């Protein structure tokens, strides 16, 4: 019998390809035919399947695999289901059972790398395992290990889609699965054909979209602090100076130093109320449209930080003090909070007593007649800022308030923030208060039963010190007759709420000129069984950005599991600034290709760490320069420390290093963007593990800290303060990308690299297209193309171009220019074919700068068959350079070099 699927009562098997099978078990015999939040494609070409039944077993066989299931034996287990397939080239067969643990899987990704440091990382030097014992602070979530990726030396991969919500076409939205307890699995078998499984996965779960071209340019992050308009911090001169003008001065200085960059990412302080949520620009940016227009005039795109919800928190999306709160509540169908009839501020006249030996409880410092030495203290600032109790773990606060003879029936004492935890006593009695739930600051207590009408009342707090400042940090302490309202929260798995959030809160800022959102969190923004919360948060923001702008979507979000390739990009979060962390990030970014995530953004320089050693700073930037996304970021309250990732902190050497690598990163965009097209069309990552190119070469699995950057370049970052590195080069001839030095492949060598140098190699015959130096990625049209050519081998490159931002590429509005480099008839020849295709704004005429590396001095050069003399030879760098004047991109170019010496 020839058919692609077969049912066996409560079991159904569907062969999507000869080597990919979907296996479903349903207790009711009802199966899911709609797409899910993960799986997109349901319509597959027919596959020839032979079906037989014998001895109570169902046998399904294709040209690539054989599946056996014991009929009517219940859910899939190791005893009732087996799939077998043959290895390529007649090798030993393979067998899979449910529950098999694949020890040879090459790894996947974790939700984030938040808070990782050396103690969390693998100790074997390979950096292939997930971090351990990493508690993400605040949300107190133990970072779970990565699920297996798609690539495995065992030649198979499994995706479990059993609980994922399904797509309701009529509602155009997802909904929970109609039944629980079923199984919905996908088994890929592929031997060592790693590229095929990536392509099949993209066909099943959706392809990588083209990202905006400008996102490949360097990015700077700033405003990493919280701003509360009425706080004591906001009144400090340092906070008042760290404003829009500061940003403009920072941008101007980078431009004046000749350091190219494309993007400015603004953290918390772009809005008010910090973690409490806000969509009003803070007073630090009094004229946001003017700032955005000025930045756009500098060629800079702007992204804003947003917190749609963290796991394990009651995070509010919008503060009630934000002007958008009424509209948000209206969108949610919720009333405005009741206004208090009784509202008494208690922000002044507090007293302080340090308790370094923790004697206050036993000595009843909370009693009305306690014999304690109190001194005045301000609220809104930590006791450390006021020179009190530095290094102590516990202190006490006290105040008193006279109340009228008539009090309301309800009375709540509300604190804006107490750091870190506290016990509350009113008139000598302990009152229970709401527990602090990070990142919320507001806590309150029902104190009506303790208050005395017409008398003076005493309030005492025992406060445990906080890590980043202690005491009464909130500027608002009030006694009122209404309880603080619940948080404002949008459940993004609810279509109405998701649409309201995007339209009410986010679209106005995109309309104002913001390019995209940095989705800091999201794991708590969704409430639907079986749904990966981060995946759906990423989708909602990505799609809303695309719809609001009419252009390509882009986000910076955390990893959401299968399907994440559809919503680039992924940022890894708050790591520590340490050498082992840098090494782990290199292996991690390379491993991201195993789940088809080509755009990984790290905090270059690390997050937790102020001014770090220059060697570490330099090596992190060098790694970032050879990554698709280069984004500088760090922790710390910027007004107090400034942006500690700015190059001038390291003097002239810092400026020179950043200029060198930011410039190179920008110049390489034609190269990287062409591989972005391959990520979209061929489902290949841009940073590629060696085994993706050499799956049958054992040595390719031994170097997780090396990677191919595209197909032409191999990068082996320096990951040790000594500057020493051991480099493995696969078989073939290789050249140093920077110096042109020749290396024989199939071997490992050790070398020392100066702080401003990094090991990058290109294949013999490599073609590396670049654009001229510019202040940002698209400062000028690509009317001059620089081509670096290496050695005397054979090479090919397809240069991809489009308008960089629109969705027209989906309708074939792009060009491909084939470039071939070969040795024929005794000469080395370069052929640039006419551009194929067209798009709006396409460059019609182009000049070329050709640079031939490490092939020896040419004897003669011809262009389109005619000898030319206007070429130069630099013996020191062994580079021959030829500039070709502007010509139509629709006519071919043919250049040939002849040599009097043999190839090296």
C-alpha positions, 0 to 999 in steps of 0.5 A, spaced: 500 500 500 502 506 498 500 512 502 504 517 506 500 516 513 496 510 516 492 510 522 492 504 527 486 506 532 489 511 537 495 511 533 497 515 527 503 515 523 505 520 517 511 520 513 512 528 511 519 525 507 522 519 507 526 520 513 521 524 517 516 521 520 510 524 525 508 520 530 501 521 534 498 518 539 491 520 541 487 516 547 480 518 543 483 517 536 482 524 534 488 527 531 491 534 530 491 537 523 492 544 524 498 547 525 501 549 532 505 554 535 511 551 533 509 546 527 507 551 521 507 546 515 501 541 514 501 540 506 507 535 504 508 532 498 506 524 497 511 519 500 511 512 497 510 508 504 509 500 504 504 498 509 503 491 512 500 488 518 503 481 521 503 478 528 499 484 531 504 489 529 503 495 524 510 496 519 511 502 515 516 502 510 519 508 506 525 508 502 529 511 508 526 508 514 522 502 517 517 503 523 514 498 527 508 499 532 504 494 536 497 495 534 492 497 540 498 497 545 497 504 548 501 510 548 508 510 545 513 506 549 520 503 548 516 496 548 511 498 542 515 502 537 521 502 534 524 506 528 530 503 524 534 506 518 540 505 514 547 509 515 549 512 508 554 508 504 552 501 507 554 503 514 551 500 520 544 501 521 540 505 526 535 504 531 530 508 535 525 507 541 521 512 545 525 514 551 532 513 548 537 518 551 542 521 545 549 521 548 552 524 541 547 530 540 551 536 539 547 540 543 542 546 543 540 552 547 538 555 554 533 560 555 538 565 556 545 565 560 543 570 565 548 570 571 553 565 568 560 566 571 565 561 572 562 556 577 556 555 573 560 553 567 563 546 564 570 544 567 572 540 561 574 546 557 569 544 551 563 548 553 558 544 550 554 542 556 549 547 559 550 551 565 549 548 572 546 551 578 545 558 575 539 561 579 536 567 575 536 573 580 530 576 582 525 571 578 529 565 582 528 561 576 534 555 576 536 556 568 534 549 565 538 545 561 538 545 554 534 540 550 537 536 545 539 540 538 537 538 531 544 535 529 547 529 532 553 524 531 547 519 532 544 521 525 537 523 528 533 528 532 526 528 535 521 534 536 516 533 541 510 537 540 505 534 544 502 539 548 503 545 544 497 549 542 494 549 535 492 554 530 484 556 529 484 558 522 477 561 523 479 565 529 486 566 526 489 565 533 492 559 537 488 555 542 489 549 547 489 542 544 482 539 545 485 534 549 491 532 554 495 526 554 496 525 547 503 524 544 505 528 537 512 527 535 517 528 529 523 524 528 528 526 523 533 521 520 539 524 516 545 520 518 551 525 517 547 530 512 546 535 517 544 540 512 538 536 510 536 536 517 536 544 518 533 545 511 527 540 513 526 543 520 525 550 517 520 547 512 516 544 518 517 549 523 518 556 518 524 559 515 529 564 518 526 571 515 531 576 512 533 581 518 533 589 516 540 590 513 542 595 518 542 590 524 548 587 522 552 594 524 554 595 531 550 597 536 551 601 543 547 600 549 546 606 554 541 608 559 542 602 564 539 605 570 532 606 573 528 613 573 523 615 578 521 622 577 520 624 584 526 620 587 532 622 591 536 620 585 532 624 580 534 630 584 542 628 584 546 632 579 549 626 576 542 623 574 540 630 571 546 630 567 545 623 564 540 625 559 538 626 552 544 631 551 549 626 554 546 621 549 548 626 543 555 627 546 556 620 546 554 619 539 558 625 537 564 623 540 564 616 537 562 619 530 568 624 531 573 618 533 571 615 526 568 609 530 562 606 525 555 604 529 548 603 527 544 603 533 543 605 540 539 601 544 536 605 550 535 601 557 530 602 563 531 610 563 528 611 557 521 611 561 519 612 568 518 608 574 523 602 572 521 595 573 514 598 575 513 599 567 512 605 563 511 608 556 512 615 558 519 618 556 522 620 562 524 627 563 531 625 561 528 625 554 524 632 554 523 632 547 523 625 544 521 626 537 527 631 537 532 626 539 529 621 535 530 625 529 537 627 531 539 620 531 536 618 525 540 624 521 546 621 524 544 614 521 542 611 527 536 607 529 533 606 536 531 600 540 527 601 547 527 596 552 521 593 554 519 588 560 512 584 558 513 580 564 518 575 567 516 568 570 515 568 578 513 575 578 507 580 579 511 584 574 506 590 572 507 592 565 504 599 566 505 603 572 499 607 575 502 613 575 504 612 567 499 616 562 498 610 559 495 607 565 487 609 563 488 607 556 491 600 558 486 599 563 480 601 558 483 596 553 483 590 559 476 592 561 478 594 568 476 600 572 480 605 574 483 605 581 479 608 587 481 615 589 483 615 596 478 619 601 484 619 606 491 620 604 496 622 609 504 622 607 509 619 611 515 621 607 518 625 612 521 625 619 523 618 620 529 616 625 534 611 624 538 606 629 543 601 626 543 594 629 549 591 627 549 585 632 541 584 631 539 586 638 533 590 636 528 584 637 530 581 643 530 589 646 524 590 643 526 596 639 519 597 636 516 598 643 513 605 644 518 606 650 524 603 647 530 606 650 534 607 643 538 612 640 535 615 634 537 620 629 534 623 623 534 620 616 531 621 609 527 617 605 528 616 598 535 614 599 539 608 602 542 609 609 549 607 605 548 613 601 547 618 607 553 615 611 549 611 615 550 603 617 555 602 612 556 594 612 551 593 617 546 587 616 540 590 620 537 597 621 531 600 624 526 606 622 521 610 626 516 615 625 510 618 628 503 621 626 498 624 629 491 622 626 484 625 627 478 623 631 475 620 626 478 614 621 476 610 615 474 603 616 480 601 612 487 604 613 493 601 609 500 603 610 503 603 603 511 603 602 514 605 595 520 600 596 524 597 602 530 594 601 531 588 602 526 586 607 522 588 613 518 587 619 513 592 621 510 594 628 505 599 629 504 602 636 508 596 638 504 591 635 507 587 629 503 588 622 503 583 617 505 586 610 504 584 603 511 580 601 516 584 596 515 580 590 521 582 585 521 587 581 515 590 584 517 595 590 510 597 593 508 593 599 502 595 604 499 593 610 492 593 613 493 597 619 486 599 621 486 595 627 492 598 630 491 605 629 489 610 634 484 615 632 485 622 635 492 620 638 499 620 636 501 613 633 508 610 632 511 606 626 517 602 626 520 598 621 526 593 622 530 592 615 534 587 613 540 590 608 539 590 601 545 588 596 544 595 592 542 600 597 538 599 604 532 602 607 526 606 605 528 607 598 521 609 595 520 616 595 512 615 597 510 612 604 503 614 605 497 612 609 490 611 606 484 608 606 484 604 599 489 598 598 494 599 592 491 596 586 493 590 582 498 590 577 496 592 570 498 586 566 497 583 558 496 576 557 499 575 550 496 569 549 489 572 549 489 575 542 484 581 544 489 583 550 495 582 545 492 586 540 491 592 545 498 591 548 501 592 541 496 598 539 495 602 545 502 601 548 507 599 543 505 602 536 505 609 538 513 609 539 514 605 533 510 611 529 514 616 533 521 613 530 523 607 534 526 601 530 524 595 534 523 592 541 528 589 546 524 584 549 527 584 556 524 578 559 517 575 556 517 568 560 511 571 564 507 575 559 503 569 557 498 564 560 496 558 556 497 551 557 503 547 553 505 554 550 512 556 550 511 563 553 518 566 550 516 564 543 509 567 543 512 573 546 517 574 541 512 572 536 507 577 538 512 583 538 515 581 532 509 581 528 506 587 531 513 591 529 512 588 522 505 590 522 506 597 525 512 599 520 510 595 514 517 593 514 521 587 516 520 585 523 526 584 528 527 584 536 532 582 541 528 577 545 530 571 549 530 564 546 523 560 546 525 553 543 523 550 537 520 555 532 525 561 535 528 562 528 522 565 525 523 571 530 530 574 530 534 576 534 536 572 540 540 576 546 543 571 552 542 576 558 546 578 564 553 574 564 559 576 568 565 579 565 570 573 565 574 570 561 571 563 562 564 566 560 567 569 553 569 562 551 563 559 553 559 564 549 563 563 543 562 555 543 554 557 545 554 562 539 556 556 534 552 551 537 546 556 536 546 553 529 544 546 531 537 549 532 537 554 526 538 560 530 543 564 526 543 571 530 545 571 537 547 577 541 551 577 547 553 583 551 559 584 548 564 586 554 559 582 559 554 585 563 556 584 571 563 587 571 565 595 571 571 597 567 574 590 565 581 589 563 583 591 557 585 584 554 578 582 556 575 588 553 579 587 546 578 580 545 570 580 547 570 586 541 574 582 536 569 576 537 563 580 536 566 583 530 566 576 527 559 575 529 552 577 526 550 582 531 555 586 535 552 590 541 556 593 547 552 593 553 554 592 561 550 593 568 551 598 573 547 605 574 550 609 568 549 616 572 554 614 577 559 610 573 558 612 566 558 607 560 563 602 562 563 599 555 566 606 551 572 605 548 575 612 551 576 609 558 582 605 555 585 611 552 588 611 545 588 604 545 581 603 546 579 608 541 584 605 536 581 598 537 574 599 537 575 603 531 579 598 527 574 592 529 567 596 528 570 599 522 571 592 519 565 589 522 561 594 518 565 593 512 564 586 512 556 587 511 556 585 504 559 578 506 555 577 512 548 579 509 549 574 503 550 569 508 543 572 511 540 570 505 543 563 505 540 563 512 533 565 509 533 560 503 538 554 505 537 554 512 544 555 514 547 558 520 552 564 519 556 562 525 557 554 523 561 549 527 566 545 523 562 539 523 557 542 519 562 543 513 566 536 515 561 531 518 565 525 517 571 528 520 573 526 527 577 532 528 571 537 526 568 535 533 574 537 537 574 544 537 568 548 539 571 554 540 572 555 532 567 556 527 566 558 520 563 565 519 560 564 513 563 559 508 569 563 506 572 565 513 574 561 519 575 564 526 579 562 532 578 567 537 583 568 543 580 566 549 586 567 554 589 573 557 596 570 555 594 572 547 596 565 546 591 560 542 592 553 538 588 553 532 586 547 528 585 548 520 581 543 516 584 540 510 586 544 504 590 551 504 589 557 508 591 564 509 591 569 514 585 574 513 589 580 515 596 578 513 595 573 507 600 568 510 599 561 508 598 555 512 597 548 510 591 545 513 589 538 516 593 540 522 594 544 529 598 550 530 600 555 536 601 562 536 601 568 540 596 574 538 597 581 540 592 584 543 589 588 537 590 582 533 585 576 532 586 569 528 581 569 522 583 565 516 580 564 509 580 558 504 584 558 498 580 561 493 576 565 498 572 571 495 570 576 501 566 582 499 566 588 503 564 595 502 568 602 503 569 605 510 563 609 512 560 612 519 554 606 519 552 601 514 548 604 509 551 611 509 552 610 502 549 606 496 554 600 495 556 603 488 563 601 490 565 594 491 571 591 494 573 584 493 578 581 497 581 574 493 586 569 497 591 565 493 590 561 487 585 556 488 578 556 486 572 560 489 565 562 488 560 567 492 553 569 490 553 577 492 546 578 495 543 585 495 536 588 496 533 594 499 535 592 506 528 593 510 522 592 506 518 585 505 519 586 497 524 580 498 519 575 499 516 577 492 523 576 488 525 584 489 533 582 490 539 581 486 544 576 486 551 577 483 555 571 481 562 572 483 567 566 480 575 566 482 579 560 478 585 558 475 585 557 468 589 557 462 595 559 466 592 565 469 588 566 475 581 569 473 576 573 476 569 573 473 563 578 476 557 576 472 551 581 471 546 582 476 540 577 476 534 580 478 532 587 480 529 591 486 527 598 488 533 603 489 538 598 486 545 601 484 546 601 477 553 602 476 559 600 480 566 601 481 570 595 484 577 595 488 580 588 487 585 586 492 589 579 491 592 576 497 598 572 498 599 569 491 605 573 489 606 579 484 602 578 478 606 578 471 601 582 468 593 583 468 588 584 463 581 587 464 576 584 459 581 581 455 585 588 455 592 589 458 592 594 464 598 597 467 594 601 473 595 596 478 599 596 484 603 591 488 605 592 496 611 587 497 610 588 505 603 585 505 603 581 498 597 584 496 596 586 488 590 592 488 586 594 482 581 599 481 576 598 476 572 605 474 565 605 474 561 601 470 554 598 469 552 592 474 548 589 468 555 587 464 560 582 466 567 583 468 573 579 467 580 580 470 586 575 469 592 575 472 598 571 470 604 569 474 612 568 473 612 564 479 609 558 482 603 558 487 606 558 494 
